[in-house]
Amino acid sequence: MKDTMMGLIDATTIHESLRLLTSKRSLAAIPFGGRYRLIDFVLSNMVNSGIQSVAIFPKHQYRSLMDHLGSGKQWDLNRKRDGLFFFPPTDGHDDSFVDEFGSFSHMQANIDYFLRSTQEYVVITNCNTICNIDFRKVLMSHKETGADITTVRKNGRPLNMYLLKKEFLMDLFCHYKESGYTHFSDVLCDRHMMYRLHSYEYDGYVAQINSIEAYYYHSLEMLNHDVWKQLFIKNRPIYTKVKDEPPARYMDGAKVKNSIIANGCIIEGHIENSILFRAVRVGKGTVIKNSVIMQQSLIRDRCTLESVILDKDVKVGENVKLYGEKSRPFVLEKGTIQGAVMNL
């Protein structure tokens, strides 16, 4: 069908500097903004751009990602035709280029998906760029310039988002052994590339999560009202898997200032400039500042946490003090127990 697009999300990338958050989950499944996962943003962008067929190409630790995405219902992708597709690497898949973008062997192993699709164009993206972009505008620019590949940029910096014809992409990955291009990134890096490359400049808010420092900085940016308005647009919502939780409870003595508090939290302490995911419990006399506390974490009484990231299910005992710096936050991995925690 003319001018229709399909989506391809590369969820294989590993950033060593994010290892503390990805040891038990993929990059795409990292929680963000109090209720979302990183993949929610690019996936919602695709759906809001009229894309009804999306393929996810994961590689490592993707169980939590599969659990989050499910059938794609939250994104209206649980369809009889098209919908959401999940393509883990096959046995024997080449694992030598773990940080390369867009494995051609991975695509070729799932060529039936491309052959059966009716869309004319493909949008290829990473899973860790946070923005609210309309790919229909990218397609319009792509067609006007007559380019072979259009790359999306922000202030001249590539965002690992590309648009091209499906037939062109299939030609690339079907002949990758002859061409020497093993990944889509190889095509883009070839100085002698004969293809026409066009740059689309995106003028909205963008955050790329490729390190602990970037995750921390951009997480706290969500507390800025101007940033929030650029990212969460009424007619272009960011969808996610919905969890049924009661409203947050603020007990006697609780104080909350400039923070995001998700459903199911129980707050007895002082929260300032922080993000708390669902079902977090904060004890009496505890002070949390400039921090990100992921779901179902427990912080007991009289603790002090400043510039920290607590992953999911972390438990902190009474009278514990944890300090990081804005340029180097202190991180506790998923399921960590810090100090003595009684009466769980």
Phi, psi and chi 1 to 4 in degrees:
 res  aa     phi    psi   chi1   chi2   chi3   chi4
   1 MET       -  136.9  -63.2  175.5   64.8      -
   2 LYS   -67.7  137.1 -171.5  176.0 -179.4 -179.4
   3 ASP    64.7   14.6  -69.1   -7.4      -      -
   4 THR   -90.8  152.7   54.0      -      -      -
   5 MET  -125.0  147.0  -62.4  177.5  -73.7      -
   6 MET  -115.2  158.6   59.0 -168.0  -67.9      -
   7 GLY  -114.0  143.6      -      -      -      -
   8 LEU  -132.8  115.3 -168.8  160.9      -      -
   9 ILE  -107.0  115.9  -58.6  176.1      -      -
  10 ASP   -83.9  109.7 -174.0  -56.3      -      -
  11 ALA  -112.1   31.9      -      -      -      -
  12 THR   -98.9  -14.8   65.0      -      -      -
  13 THR   -66.5  141.1  -55.1      -      -      -
  14 ILE  -120.0  130.7  -64.5  174.5      -      -
  15 HIS  -113.0  114.2  -67.6  -71.2      -      -
  16 GLU   -57.8  -32.3  -74.7  -62.3  -36.1      -
  17 SER   -72.1   -7.5   55.8      -      -      -
  18 LEU  -106.7   11.7  -83.3  166.1      -      -
  19 ARG   -55.3  -34.8  179.6   65.6   70.2  178.0
  20 LEU   -63.0  -24.4  -69.7  174.2      -      -
  21 LEU  -103.1   -8.8  -62.0 -179.0      -      -
  22 THR  -118.9   11.1   57.6      -      -      -
  23 SER   -67.5  -24.8   61.6      -      -      -
  24 LYS  -125.2   10.9  -61.9  179.6 -179.3  179.0
  25 ARG  -154.9  163.8   64.2  164.7   71.8   88.4
  26 SER   -81.0  163.0   68.9      -      -      -
  27 LEU   -55.6  -41.0  173.8   63.4      -      -
  28 ALA   -62.1  -24.7      -      -      -      -
  29 ALA   -97.7    6.3      -      -      -      -
  30 ILE   -64.3  128.2  -67.5  178.5      -      -
  31 PRO   -65.5  147.7  -22.3   34.9      -      -
  32 PHE  -153.3  140.4 -174.1   85.1      -      -
  33 GLY    71.6   18.9      -      -      -      -
  34 GLY    92.9  -24.2      -      -      -      -
  35 ARG  -150.9   -6.0   61.0  174.3  -59.6 -167.6
  36 TYR  -106.5  170.8  -56.4   96.3      -      -
  37 ARG  -115.1  157.4  -57.2  -68.4 -178.3  118.7
  38 LEU   -56.3  -39.6  -68.4 -175.0      -      -
  39 ILE   -66.4  -20.6 -160.5  170.9      -      -
  40 ASP   -57.9  -33.2  -69.5  -18.1      -      -
  41 PHE   -72.0  -52.6  -66.4   88.1      -      -
  42 VAL   -68.6  -34.9   65.9      -      -      -
  43 LEU   -66.2  -42.3 -173.3   55.0      -      -
  44 SER   -66.0  -38.3  -63.5      -      -      -
  45 ASN   -57.5  -43.0  -70.5  171.7      -      -
  46 MET   -64.5  -48.3  -71.6 -177.8  173.7      -
  47 VAL   -62.4  -42.8  170.3      -      -      -
  48 ASN   -67.3  -16.6  -69.9  -27.0      -      -
  49 SER   -94.8   10.0  -59.4      -      -      -
  50 GLY    86.3    9.8      -      -      -      -
  51 ILE   -80.9  124.8  -64.3  174.7      -      -
  52 GLN  -113.5    0.8  -61.2  179.3   -6.9      -
  53 SER  -132.7  116.2  178.3      -      -      -
  54 VAL  -130.7  129.8  179.4      -      -      -
  55 ALA  -109.7  131.6      -      -      -      -
  56 ILE  -103.9  126.1  -46.4  -70.0      -      -
  57 PHE  -111.2   93.8  -75.8   76.2      -      -
  58 PRO   -93.4  177.7   36.5  -33.6      -      -
  59 LYS  -145.4  -47.0 -165.3  166.9 -170.2  177.5
  60 HIS  -126.2  145.6  -56.6  -77.9      -      -
  61 GLN    46.8   51.7  -55.7  -76.3   13.5      -
  62 TYR  -101.9   11.7   48.8   81.0      -      -
  63 ARG   -62.9  -46.3 -175.4 -159.8   59.0   78.6
  64 SER   -66.2  -31.2   62.0      -      -      -
  65 LEU   -67.2  -43.7  178.8   60.5      -      -
  66 MET   -62.9  -40.4  -67.2 -179.1   66.7      -
  67 ASP   -63.1  -40.3  176.1   67.2      -      -
  68 HIS   -68.2  -44.5  176.8   70.2      -      -
  69 LEU   -76.2  -37.1  -64.6  173.4      -      -
  70 GLY    55.6 -132.4      -      -      -      -
  71 SER   -86.3   -3.6   65.2      -      -      -
  72 GLY    87.9   12.3      -      -      -      -
  73 LYS   -57.8  -41.8  179.5 -179.6  178.9  179.8
  74 GLN   -62.8  -22.0  -55.6  -64.5  -21.1      -
  75 TRP  -106.5   12.0  -62.4  -92.5      -      -
  76 ASP    59.3   39.5 -167.5   28.8      -      -
  77 LEU  -113.7   10.5  -71.0  172.8      -      -
  78 ASN   -89.8   77.7   56.4  -27.8      -      -
  79 ARG  -114.0  157.5  -61.7  167.7  171.2  -91.9
  80 LYS   -72.8  -35.9  -69.3 -177.1  178.5  179.3
  81 ARG  -115.2  141.3  -65.9 -175.7  178.9  179.4
  82 ASP    60.8 -143.5  -64.1  -34.2      -      -
  83 GLY   106.2 -153.4      -      -      -      -
  84 LEU  -104.1  131.7 -176.9   67.8      -      -
  85 PHE  -125.5  142.3  -60.8   85.8      -      -
  86 PHE  -123.7  118.7 -152.8   82.9      -      -
  87 PHE  -123.8   84.5  -63.2  125.2      -      -
  88 PRO   -63.5  159.9  -18.6   31.6      -      -
  89 PRO   -65.3  144.8   22.2  -32.6      -      -
  90 THR   -81.4  164.2   56.7      -      -      -
  91 ASP   -59.1  134.7  -68.3  -20.8      -      -
  92 GLY    85.4    2.6      -      -      -      -
  93 HIS   -61.6  136.3  175.3   69.1      -      -
  94 ASP   -62.9  119.2 -175.4    3.3      -      -
  95 ASP  -108.8   14.9 -164.8   45.0      -      -
  96 SER   -82.5  -15.5   58.8      -      -      -
  97 PHE  -118.5   65.4  -60.8   95.5      -      -
  98 VAL   -66.3  -22.6  -65.5      -      -      -
  99 ASP  -103.4    8.0  -70.6  -35.7      -      -
 100 GLU   -85.0  154.1  -65.7  -68.2  -26.2      -
 101 PHE  -103.5  127.2  177.4   80.4      -      -
 102 GLY    77.0   67.8      -      -      -      -
 103 SER   -65.3  122.1  166.8      -      -      -
 104 PHE   -71.1  -34.0  -76.8  154.3      -      -
 105 SER   -66.8  -36.1   63.7      -      -      -
 106 HIS   -64.1  -41.7 -158.2  162.5      -      -
 107 MET   -67.8  -43.9  -66.1 -179.0 -161.2      -
 108 GLN   -63.0  -35.0 -171.3 -177.7   52.9      -
 109 ALA   -64.5  -18.9      -      -      -      -
 110 ASN  -119.8   37.9  -63.7  -78.6      -      -
 111 ILE   -63.0  -26.5 -168.3  171.6      -      -
 112 ASP   -59.0  -34.7  -74.8   -9.3      -      -
 113 TYR   -60.2  -43.2  167.3   70.4      -      -
 114 PHE   -71.9  -38.5  -63.6   92.0      -      -
 115 LEU   -66.8  -34.1  -68.6  172.4      -      -
 116 ARG   -84.2  -17.7  -67.1  171.4 -177.8  171.8
 117 SER   -74.0  150.9   65.6      -      -      -
 118 THR  -105.4   -3.4   59.7      -      -      -
 119 GLN   -72.4  151.3  -70.0   78.5   11.4      -
 120 GLU   -90.1  -31.6 -175.1  177.7    4.7      -
 121 TYR  -121.0  158.6  -65.2   91.2      -      -
 122 VAL  -125.0  132.2 -178.5      -      -      -
 123 VAL  -102.3  119.7  173.9      -      -      -
 124 ILE  -109.5  127.1  -55.1  175.8      -      -
 125 THR  -138.4  166.6   74.9      -      -      -
 126 ASN   -84.9 -174.3   60.0   20.4      -      -
 127 CYS  -111.7    1.0   61.9      -      -      -
 128 ASN  -125.1   22.7   58.3  -47.1      -      -
 129 THR  -102.5  124.1  -64.4      -      -      -
 130 ILE  -101.2  116.5  -64.9  170.4      -      -
 131 CYS  -165.3  179.6   63.3      -      -      -
 132 ASN  -133.1   85.3 -163.7  -36.9      -      -
 133 ILE  -111.1  144.9 -174.9  172.2      -      -
 134 ASP   -99.1  108.0 -171.4  -16.9      -      -
 135 PHE   -70.3  -14.7  -71.3  114.1      -      -
 136 ARG   -65.6  -34.1  -71.1  171.0  -65.1 -165.7
 137 LYS   -70.2  -35.7  -66.3 -178.6  178.8  179.9
 138 VAL   -64.0  -42.6 -177.8      -      -      -
 139 LEU   -61.9  -42.3  175.7   58.9      -      -
 140 MET   -60.6  -44.3 -174.4 -178.8  -57.9      -
 141 SER   -65.6  -39.0  178.4      -      -      -
 142 HIS   -60.2  -45.2  177.1   82.2      -      -
 143 LYS   -69.8  -39.0  -67.5  178.8   62.8 -180.0
 144 GLU   -63.3  -34.5  -72.1  174.3   -8.7      -
 145 THR   -88.7  -15.1   59.9      -      -      -
 146 GLY    68.3   26.9      -      -      -      -
 147 ALA   -74.8  158.7      -      -      -      -
 148 ASP   -84.3  -39.9  -67.1  -48.8      -      -
 149 ILE  -134.7  130.7  -57.7  172.9      -      -
 150 THR  -109.9  128.1  -69.4      -      -      -
 151 THR  -109.0  137.1  174.8      -      -      -
 152 VAL   -89.4  132.7  179.6      -      -      -
 153 ARG  -129.9  157.7  -63.5  175.7 -178.5  -93.1
 154 LYS  -127.6  115.4  172.7   69.7  173.9 -177.8
 155 ASN    53.2   39.4  -63.2  -32.9      -      -
 156 GLY    82.4   -4.9      -      -      -      -
 157 ARG   -95.9  125.7  177.7  170.5   54.2   90.4
 158 PRO   -65.0  142.0   22.7  -32.5      -      -
 159 LEU  -106.4    9.8  -59.9 -179.2      -      -
 160 ASN    57.4   44.4  -90.6    7.1      -      -
 161 MET  -130.0  126.5  -65.6 -178.3  171.5      -
 162 TYR  -137.9  152.8  -53.1   94.7      -      -
 163 LEU  -133.5  133.8 -170.6  146.7      -      -
 164 LEU  -158.7  169.8   65.1  162.4      -      -
 165 LYS   -72.4  144.5  -78.7 -163.6  170.5 -177.2
 166 LYS   -61.5  -41.8 -178.5 -173.7   69.7  174.5
 167 GLU   -61.7  -37.3  -70.9 -175.7    1.3      -
 168 PHE   -66.0  -44.0  177.8   39.6      -      -
 169 LEU   -62.6  -43.3  176.2   62.9      -      -
 170 MET   -63.2  -37.3  -69.5 -179.9   64.5      -
 171 ASP   -63.6  -36.7 -175.7   64.4      -      -
 172 LEU   -67.0  -48.4  -71.5  172.7      -      -
 173 PHE   -82.2  -19.7   69.3   68.2      -      -
 174 CYS   -76.0  -21.3  -74.7      -      -      -
 175 HIS  -119.4   24.9  -60.0   93.6      -      -
 176 TYR   -66.5  -29.4   79.0   93.9      -      -
 177 LYS   -68.5  -34.7  -66.9 -178.6 -180.0  178.8
 178 GLU   -77.4  -37.4  -64.7   85.9    9.9      -
 179 SER   -78.9  -26.4   67.8      -      -      -
 180 GLY    89.5   -5.1      -      -      -      -
 181 TYR   -83.3  110.9  -61.8  139.6      -      -
 182 THR   -91.7  -20.8   59.7      -      -      -
 183 HIS  -137.3  158.3  -68.1   73.0      -      -
 184 PHE   -60.5  -33.7 -172.7   71.0      -      -
 185 SER   -63.4  -28.3   54.7      -      -      -
 186 ASP   -63.8  -38.5  -65.9  -22.1      -      -
 187 VAL   -61.7  -44.8  179.0      -      -      -
 188 LEU   -69.4  -28.9  -57.3  169.1      -      -
 189 CYS   -88.0   -7.9  -66.9      -      -      -
 190 ASP   -73.3  112.7 -173.5   -4.5      -      -
 191 ARG   -65.9  -21.6  -65.7 -177.2  178.9 -179.1
 192 HIS  -100.8   18.3  -55.8  -69.7      -      -
 193 MET   -60.1  131.8  179.8  177.2   64.2      -
 194 MET   -91.6   -6.0  -58.0  -60.0  -66.5      -
 195 TYR   -80.8  154.5  -49.2  119.3      -      -
 196 ARG   -85.5  118.8  -68.5  165.9  -66.9  176.9
 197 LEU  -109.1  128.0 -172.5   64.6      -      -
 198 HIS  -119.6  142.5  166.0   61.9      -      -
 199 SER  -107.5  128.3  -66.0      -      -      -
 200 TYR  -104.5  119.6  174.6   88.1      -      -
 201 GLU   -89.5  116.7 -172.9   68.4   21.7      -
 202 TYR   -93.3  132.4  174.7   63.7      -      -
 203 ASP  -106.7    7.6   58.9    2.3      -      -
 204 GLY   -91.6 -175.4      -      -      -      -
 205 TYR   -68.7  137.8  172.3   82.2      -      -
 206 VAL  -139.3  136.7  171.8      -      -      -
 207 ALA  -135.7  131.6      -      -      -      -
 208 GLN  -112.4  121.1  -70.7 -170.0  -61.1      -
 209 ILE   -95.3   97.0  -51.6  -56.9      -      -
 210 ASN  -130.1   10.1   49.4   23.5      -      -
 211 SER  -160.9  163.2   67.2      -      -      -
 212 ILE   -59.6  -41.5  -69.8  -69.3      -      -
 213 GLU   -64.0  -41.1  -68.7   74.7   19.7      -
 214 ALA   -66.7  -40.6      -      -      -      -
 215 TYR   -60.1  -46.9  175.0   82.6      -      -
 216 TYR   -64.3  -47.9  176.5   75.0      -      -
 217 TYR   -62.1  -48.2  174.9   81.6      -      -
 218 HIS   -74.4  -26.5  -67.6  -59.7      -      -
 219 SER   -62.4  -49.1  -69.7      -      -      -
 220 LEU   -70.1  -20.5  -64.8 -170.0      -      -
 221 GLU   -62.2  -25.1  -92.9 -164.4  -39.7      -
 222 MET   -64.8  -15.0  -63.8  -59.8  101.9      -
 223 LEU   -81.6   -8.6  -58.5  174.7      -      -
 224 ASN   -85.3  119.0 -176.8  -41.9      -      -
 225 HIS   -60.3  -37.8 -173.7   61.4      -      -
 226 ASP   -65.4  -40.1  -68.7  -25.5      -      -
 227 VAL   -65.7  -44.4  169.9      -      -      -
 228 TRP   -57.5  -43.3 -175.7  -88.7      -      -
 229 LYS   -65.4  -32.4  -72.4 -165.6  -59.3 -177.9
 230 GLN   -72.5  -30.8  -69.8 -175.3   61.7      -
 231 LEU   -91.4  -40.1 -172.6   57.1      -      -
 232 PHE  -105.8   95.7  -62.6   96.2      -      -
 233 ILE  -104.3  134.8  -58.1  170.2      -      -
 234 LYS   -55.1  -47.2 -173.8  175.6 -178.5  179.5
 235 ASN   -89.5    5.2   62.8  -15.7      -      -
 236 ARG  -137.1   67.0  -65.4 -178.1   52.4   78.6
 237 PRO   -67.7  155.9   25.7  -33.5      -      -
 238 ILE   -97.7  117.0  -55.7  -60.2      -      -
 239 TYR   -91.6  155.2  -57.8  101.1      -      -
 240 THR  -155.6  170.0 -170.0      -      -      -
 241 LYS   -70.3  126.3 -177.8  178.8  179.3 -180.0
 242 VAL   -88.2  132.5  176.4      -      -      -
 243 LYS  -110.2  133.8  -64.7  -77.0 -170.9  177.1
 244 ASP   -84.4  107.6  -67.0  -33.1      -      -
 245 GLU  -133.8  149.6  -63.5  -80.4   -3.4      -
 246 PRO   -69.9  164.6   26.8  -35.0      -      -
 247 PRO   -60.6  157.0  -21.2   32.3      -      -
 248 ALA   -62.8  145.5      -      -      -      -
 249 ARG  -113.3  128.6  -65.2  172.9   58.6 -167.6
 250 TYR  -110.3  110.0  -58.4   90.9      -      -
 251 MET   -82.6  172.2  -46.0  -57.9  -74.3      -
 252 ASP   -57.0  130.7  -69.7  -19.2      -      -
 253 GLY    92.8   -8.5      -      -      -      -
 254 ALA   -71.5  141.3      -      -      -      -
 255 LYS  -135.1  128.5  -65.3 -178.6 -179.6  180.0
 256 VAL  -131.8  129.0  177.3      -      -      -
 257 LYS  -135.5  126.6  179.9  179.5  178.6 -178.1
 258 ASN    46.3   59.0 -169.3   36.9      -      -
 259 SER  -139.7  160.2  -63.4      -      -      -
 260 ILE  -105.8  120.3  -64.6  172.8      -      -
 261 ILE  -119.5  116.2  -50.6  -65.1      -      -
 262 ALA   -80.1  168.7      -      -      -      -
 263 ASN   -60.8  152.1  -71.9   -7.4      -      -
 264 GLY    84.1   -4.0      -      -      -      -
 265 CYS   -75.8  150.3  -69.3      -      -      -
 266 ILE  -124.1  114.3  -59.9  175.9      -      -
 267 ILE  -113.8  120.9  -49.4  -61.6      -      -
 268 GLU  -116.8  -11.5  -64.2 -177.7   89.8      -
 269 GLY  -106.7 -153.7      -      -      -      -
 270 HIS  -112.9  120.8  178.3 -177.8      -      -
 271 ILE  -118.9  129.3  -46.5  -63.0      -      -
 272 GLU  -142.0  131.5 -176.4  175.0  -21.2      -
 273 ASN    50.2   48.6  -62.1  -34.5      -      -
 274 SER  -138.1  166.2  -63.6      -      -      -
 275 ILE  -123.6  122.6  -63.0  175.7      -      -
 276 LEU  -116.1  123.3  -86.8   60.4      -      -
 277 PHE   -77.8 -178.1  -73.2   72.4      -      -
 278 ARG   -64.5  148.5   61.6 -178.6  179.4   82.6
 279 ALA    60.4   31.7      -      -      -      -
 280 VAL   -86.2  138.6  169.7      -      -      -
 281 ARG  -115.8  129.4  -65.8  172.6   57.0 -171.1
 282 VAL  -122.9  122.5  178.6      -      -      -
 283 GLY   -78.8  175.5      -      -      -      -
 284 LYS   -66.4  140.5  -66.4  179.6  179.8  178.9
 285 GLY    73.9    1.0      -      -      -      -
 286 THR   -83.5  138.6  -72.4      -      -      -
 287 VAL  -120.0  124.2  177.0      -      -      -
 288 ILE  -123.2  122.3  -60.7  176.2      -      -
 289 LYS  -131.8  141.8  -65.2 -177.3  178.4 -179.4
 290 ASN    49.6   49.0  -54.5  -46.1      -      -
 291 SER  -135.4  162.3  -63.4      -      -      -
 292 VAL  -122.2  117.7  179.1      -      -      -
 293 ILE  -116.8  114.2  -46.6  -62.1      -      -
 294 MET   -82.1  172.6  -64.5 -170.5 -165.1      -
 295 GLN   -57.8  144.0   54.8  -92.9   38.7      -
 296 GLN    62.2   23.9  -61.7  176.3  -24.3      -
 297 SER   -84.1  154.3  -70.2      -      -      -
 298 LEU  -127.0  123.7  167.9   65.6      -      -
 299 ILE  -119.6  115.4  -57.3   96.3      -      -
 300 ARG   -73.9 -172.6  -73.4  -71.3 -173.8 -173.4
 301 ASP   -68.6  150.2  -61.1  -16.0      -      -
 302 ARG    57.9   36.6  -61.0  178.5  -59.4  -79.9
 303 CYS   -97.9  158.8  -65.5      -      -      -
 304 THR  -129.1  121.0  -59.1      -      -      -
 305 LEU  -126.4  124.7  -80.4   64.9      -      -
 306 GLU  -141.0  128.3 -173.3  164.0   -7.5      -
 307 SER    56.5   52.9  -62.6      -      -      -
 308 VAL  -125.3  158.3  -54.0      -      -      -
 309 ILE  -123.0  118.3  -60.8  171.6      -      -
 310 LEU  -105.7  120.6  -58.6 -170.5      -      -
 311 ASP   -73.2  179.1 -155.8  -21.6      -      -
 312 LYS   -58.6  141.7 -178.4  179.4  178.0 -179.1
 313 ASP    64.0   24.4  -67.2  -35.9      -      -
 314 VAL   -78.9  141.2  167.6      -      -      -
 315 LYS  -123.4  127.3  -65.7  176.9  175.1   59.2
 316 VAL  -118.7  123.9  178.4      -      -      -
 317 GLY   -74.6 -179.6      -      -      -      -
 318 GLU   -68.0  149.3  -64.6 -177.9   -4.8      -
 319 ASN    62.0   25.2  -59.2  -53.9      -      -
 320 VAL   -90.4  138.1  172.6      -      -      -
 321 LYS  -119.6  123.2  -59.9 -174.9 -175.6  -61.2
 322 LEU  -126.5  125.4  -57.9  174.4      -      -
 323 TYR  -129.7  136.4  -64.8   97.3      -      -
 324 GLY  -125.0 -165.2      -      -      -      -
 325 GLU  -127.8  156.5  -60.2  175.1    1.0      -
 326 LYS   -61.7  -31.2  -70.3 -175.2  177.3 -179.6
 327 SER   -85.5  -12.1   59.7      -      -      -
 328 ARG  -153.4   81.5 -169.3  176.4 -178.6 -178.5
 329 PRO   -66.2  151.5   25.0  -34.7      -      -
 330 PHE   -84.1  131.9 -179.2   84.4      -      -
 331 VAL  -122.0  133.7 -177.0      -      -      -
 332 LEU  -113.8  127.5  -75.9 -179.8      -      -
 333 GLU   -70.6  163.9  -66.3 -174.2   67.2      -
 334 LYS   -53.6  130.7 -179.1  178.7  178.4 -179.8
 335 GLY    79.0    5.3      -      -      -      -
 336 THR   -68.1  143.2  -60.9      -      -      -
 337 ILE  -112.8  119.6  -63.5  177.7      -      -
 338 GLN  -113.2  114.3 -172.5   79.6    8.7      -
 339 GLY    80.2  179.1      -      -      -      -
 340 ALA   -80.3  125.5      -      -      -      -
 341 VAL  -119.0  114.2 -178.1      -      -      -
 342 MET  -109.0  160.2  -53.4  -61.6  -68.4      -
 343 ASN    56.0   49.9  -58.1  -41.5      -      -
 344 LEU   -71.7      -  -61.8 -177.6      -      -
